[in-house]
Amino acid sequence: MSAVKARTQAINQRKSVLITADPALREELAGPGNAELFRTCTRFAEVSCREEV
């Protein structure tokens, strides 16, 4: 798979998750562009991992 195709697939997966997110969270994350959306989701994942330990 090419890097461009993988990037597009990752963006589409992230955005599809937002469809089922809590409406308040969905509204908060609707504005940022792809780069900011990825940074925000990465921070969520980091916090989630710390909470599991």
Wavefront OBJ file of the C-alpha trace (Angstrom):
o trace
v 0.000 0.000 0.000
v 1.335 3.437 -0.862
v 1.935 6.023 1.829
v -0.681 8.329 0.310
v -3.275 5.570 0.303
v -2.439 4.640 3.917
v -2.698 8.286 4.984
v -6.068 8.679 3.304
v -7.323 5.491 4.904
v -6.179 6.654 8.366
v -7.901 10.024 7.922
v -11.117 8.340 6.829
v -11.011 5.949 9.807
v -10.514 8.793 12.283
v -13.369 10.766 10.785
v -15.677 7.741 10.769
v -15.115 7.304 14.504
v -16.365 10.837 15.048
v -19.708 9.922 13.514
v -20.482 7.726 16.531
v -18.879 10.022 19.121
v -20.778 11.920 21.778
v -22.413 14.974 20.147
v -20.441 17.452 22.293
v -17.141 15.788 21.397
v -18.147 15.540 17.752
v -18.895 19.278 17.691
v -15.571 20.098 19.365
v -13.612 18.019 16.847
v -15.517 19.138 13.753
v -13.467 22.298 13.211
v -9.804 21.276 13.235
v -8.061 20.199 10.063
v -6.633 16.715 9.660
v -3.257 17.457 11.287
v -4.837 19.003 14.400
v -7.434 16.229 14.543
v -4.663 13.612 14.602
v -2.758 15.465 17.335
v -5.919 15.723 19.436
v -6.781 12.045 18.989
v -3.210 11.105 19.879
v -3.520 13.049 23.137
v -6.799 11.223 23.887
v -5.065 7.888 23.301
v -2.138 8.841 25.540
v -4.472 9.831 28.385
v -6.478 6.642 27.928
v -3.321 4.504 28.098
v -2.182 6.213 31.304
v -5.584 5.648 32.894
v -5.449 1.916 32.117
v -2.199 1.447 34.073
l 1 2 3 4 5 6 7 8 9 10 11 12 13 14 15 16 17 18 19 20 21 22 23 24 25 26 27 28 29 30 31 32 33 34 35 36 37 38 39 40 41 42 43 44 45 46 47 48 49 50 51 52 53
